[in-house]
């Protein structure tokens, strides 16, 4: 599953801080990394105002739309 969000670097940093409170974040470069929280594992790439998140694993009961909705809450 792939999610694309138009945002800014400050919002991305805020979201990563919130994810660290409930899971883990690994930054692989200036704008790329991976995360794991509440059974959801994925990767992200932030470039020029666009954040792309790829979900690699999720609980089988969690629908794609539910995961996307929860992730987008970090950017409101």
Buried (B, 14 or more C-beta within 10 A) or exposed (E): BEBEBEBEEEBBEBBBEBBEEEBEBEEEEEBBBBBBBEEBBBBBBBEEEEBBBEBEEBEEEBEEEEBBEEBBEBBE
